[in-house]
Amino acid sequence: MNQLISVIITTFNRPDYLELAIKSVVDQTYKDIEILVVDDGSKVNYAEEICNKYEQCNYLYKENGGVSSARNHGILNSQGDFVAFLDDDDLWKRNKLEIQLDLLNSEPEIDLVHGPAEVIDEKGLVTGKQIGASVNKVYKRSGYVFWNALGTWLVKSPTPLIRKKVFKDDLMFDESLFAGEDADFYQRLFYRHKVKYYEEPLAFYREYSDSKRLSTHNEKYKLVEKTTYNNLLKMGINNPITKHRMAINLLRGAVNRKNKINSTSKFKLSIFDEYIRPIKTLHELN
């Protein structure tokens, strides 16, 4: 049975690695793929020419709105039964989609497969580093992971394969977030869906110095936890105990993030703020 996988690659003013990313998808051992390259309003049209070299590659242009907007545009234009995301500077191993699709087909209760990624440098050389769960935390990355993930960890960006049915009006990327949108999206996904962690790295995550990389703009992440809390409420969570517990987890995550940004001046939560009034404290935190 043929199962189409939609691969969404967003790009914005960054032509250097795009073709390598596309080629790593074209070279997959699993072949029933459509590639959607979403150009988020780049000043120079480099992506269309690159995309036109590959038969299964579709070029989509939109006005600049940020990575959340670009990913949502790709999702809404996708035709596949499954969706995968790949940043334009990352790469996949050739058997990534084949392995992940087999896992999803063998475990119908699982709606997302993710895992670690090997780190490569600016030239594409493997550094020996890996992003993902440490050995003693692997068991926490599969199943219903909402509570152990909330405010703590998220899916690594080049790794997931997701069933298309997951995406709903209240479970898309939040277009008000211009950084940390993946943390918000995946932690909300965890509330509704079970996931599977495959321990072998199937992707390459590129680390290098570039001011355009959102991961280097720590100050832009400060609203993520507040936004995630509000977005979870929009998904229909009304139980006061659940809301209280969610706020505690997200508040801790927000404080950890704040202290990473301001490493010289550590912020410490009082017991009252953390356990008695976490919802209010979360929304007051700057």
Salt bridges, closest charged atoms under 4 A:
GLU19 OE1 - LYS53 NZ 3.18
ASP27 OD2 - LYS23 NZ 2.97
ASP40 OD1 - LYS62 NZ 2.65
ASP87 OD1 - ARG71 NH2 3.22
ASP88 OD1 - ARG14 NH2 2.60
ASP89 OD2 - ARG14 NH1 3.39
GLU107 OE2 - LYS196 NZ 3.26
ASP111 OD1 - ARG163 NE 3.10
ASP111 OD1 - LYS165 NZ 3.74
ASP111 OD2 - HIS193 ND1 2.78
GLU118 OE2 - LYS93 NZ 2.58
ASP170 OD2 - ARG192 NH2 2.48
GLU181 OE2 - ARG71 NH1 2.87
ASP184 OD2 - ARG188 NH2 2.88
GLU207 OE1 - LYS129 NZ 2.96
GLU225 OE2 - ARG257 NE 3.03
ASP273 OD1 - ARG277 NE 3.71
GLU274 OE2 - ARG252 NE 2.61
GLU284 OE1 - ARG277 NH2 2.36
